[in-house]
Amino acid sequence: MVEVGQQAPDFELPAHDGERVALSQFKGQKWVVISAYPAAFTSG
């Protein structure tokens, strides 16, 4: 787990359009917001 104030490790995930996006692509930006949600909004 990353603590507040620690640098996040680089990782890569698929974007909403299927393209791969790496956190390192945003190096130098002041703010980066990462939003995650389940692919299917189902319970259980």
Biotite code that builds the C-alpha atoms (Angstrom):
import biotite.structure as struc

atoms = struc.array([
    struc.Atom([0.000, 0.000, 0.000], chain_id="A", res_id=1, res_name="MET", atom_name="CA", element="C"),
    struc.Atom([1.218, 3.488, -0.786], chain_id="A", res_id=2, res_name="VAL", atom_name="CA", element="C"),
    struc.Atom([1.072, 5.917, 2.112], chain_id="A", res_id=3, res_name="GLU", atom_name="CA", element="C"),
    struc.Atom([0.097, 9.565, 1.798], chain_id="A", res_id=4, res_name="VAL", atom_name="CA", element="C"),
    struc.Atom([3.079, 11.523, 0.515], chain_id="A", res_id=5, res_name="GLY", atom_name="CA", element="C"),
    struc.Atom([4.819, 8.492, -0.998], chain_id="A", res_id=6, res_name="GLN", atom_name="CA", element="C"),
    struc.Atom([5.454, 8.243, -4.716], chain_id="A", res_id=7, res_name="GLN", atom_name="CA", element="C"),
    struc.Atom([3.227, 5.665, -6.411], chain_id="A", res_id=8, res_name="ALA", atom_name="CA", element="C"),
    struc.Atom([4.967, 2.872, -8.322], chain_id="A", res_id=9, res_name="PRO", atom_name="CA", element="C"),
    struc.Atom([4.588, 2.896, -12.087], chain_id="A", res_id=10, res_name="ASP", atom_name="CA", element="C"),
    struc.Atom([1.780, 0.708, -13.408], chain_id="A", res_id=11, res_name="PHE", atom_name="CA", element="C"),
    struc.Atom([-0.141, 0.257, -16.638], chain_id="A", res_id=12, res_name="GLU", atom_name="CA", element="C"),
    struc.Atom([-3.885, -0.246, -17.128], chain_id="A", res_id=13, res_name="LEU", atom_name="CA", element="C"),
    struc.Atom([-6.340, -0.231, -20.032], chain_id="A", res_id=14, res_name="PRO", atom_name="CA", element="C"),
    struc.Atom([-8.158, 3.087, -20.546], chain_id="A", res_id=15, res_name="ALA", atom_name="CA", element="C"),
    struc.Atom([-11.854, 3.370, -21.394], chain_id="A", res_id=16, res_name="HIS", atom_name="CA", element="C"),
    struc.Atom([-10.998, 3.097, -25.105], chain_id="A", res_id=17, res_name="ASP", atom_name="CA", element="C"),
    struc.Atom([-8.835, -0.016, -24.699], chain_id="A", res_id=18, res_name="GLY", atom_name="CA", element="C"),
    struc.Atom([-5.502, 1.811, -25.069], chain_id="A", res_id=19, res_name="GLU", atom_name="CA", element="C"),
    struc.Atom([-2.848, 0.993, -22.468], chain_id="A", res_id=20, res_name="ARG", atom_name="CA", element="C"),
    struc.Atom([-1.954, 3.914, -20.199], chain_id="A", res_id=21, res_name="VAL", atom_name="CA", element="C"),
    struc.Atom([1.042, 3.997, -17.856], chain_id="A", res_id=22, res_name="ALA", atom_name="CA", element="C"),
    struc.Atom([1.249, 6.243, -14.830], chain_id="A", res_id=23, res_name="LEU", atom_name="CA", element="C"),
    struc.Atom([4.735, 7.271, -15.990], chain_id="A", res_id=24, res_name="SER", atom_name="CA", element="C"),
    struc.Atom([3.155, 8.931, -19.050], chain_id="A", res_id=25, res_name="GLN", atom_name="CA", element="C"),
    struc.Atom([1.961, 11.693, -16.723], chain_id="A", res_id=26, res_name="PHE", atom_name="CA", element="C"),
    struc.Atom([5.312, 12.395, -15.056], chain_id="A", res_id=27, res_name="LYS", atom_name="CA", element="C"),
    struc.Atom([5.736, 16.129, -14.534], chain_id="A", res_id=28, res_name="GLY", atom_name="CA", element="C"),
    struc.Atom([2.003, 16.818, -14.290], chain_id="A", res_id=29, res_name="GLN", atom_name="CA", element="C"),
    struc.Atom([0.926, 18.594, -11.129], chain_id="A", res_id=30, res_name="LYS", atom_name="CA", element="C"),
    struc.Atom([-2.147, 16.394, -10.566], chain_id="A", res_id=31, res_name="TRP", atom_name="CA", element="C"),
    struc.Atom([-3.161, 12.928, -11.751], chain_id="A", res_id=32, res_name="VAL", atom_name="CA", element="C"),
    struc.Atom([-6.578, 11.531, -10.848], chain_id="A", res_id=33, res_name="VAL", atom_name="CA", element="C"),
    struc.Atom([-7.176, 7.793, -11.123], chain_id="A", res_id=34, res_name="ILE", atom_name="CA", element="C"),
    struc.Atom([-10.754, 6.567, -11.081], chain_id="A", res_id=35, res_name="SER", atom_name="CA", element="C"),
    struc.Atom([-11.558, 2.856, -10.923], chain_id="A", res_id=36, res_name="ALA", atom_name="CA", element="C"),
    struc.Atom([-14.921, 1.139, -11.094], chain_id="A", res_id=37, res_name="TYR", atom_name="CA", element="C"),
    struc.Atom([-16.139, -2.415, -11.708], chain_id="A", res_id=38, res_name="PRO", atom_name="CA", element="C"),
    struc.Atom([-16.719, -3.440, -15.331], chain_id="A", res_id=39, res_name="ALA", atom_name="CA", element="C"),
    struc.Atom([-20.237, -4.601, -14.466], chain_id="A", res_id=40, res_name="ALA", atom_name="CA", element="C"),
    struc.Atom([-22.298, -2.856, -11.830], chain_id="A", res_id=41, res_name="PHE", atom_name="CA", element="C"),
    struc.Atom([-23.602, -6.030, -10.244], chain_id="A", res_id=42, res_name="THR", atom_name="CA", element="C"),
    struc.Atom([-23.611, -7.240, -6.665], chain_id="A", res_id=43, res_name="SER", atom_name="CA", element="C"),
    struc.Atom([-22.655, -10.563, -5.248], chain_id="A", res_id=44, res_name="GLY", atom_name="CA", element="C"),
])
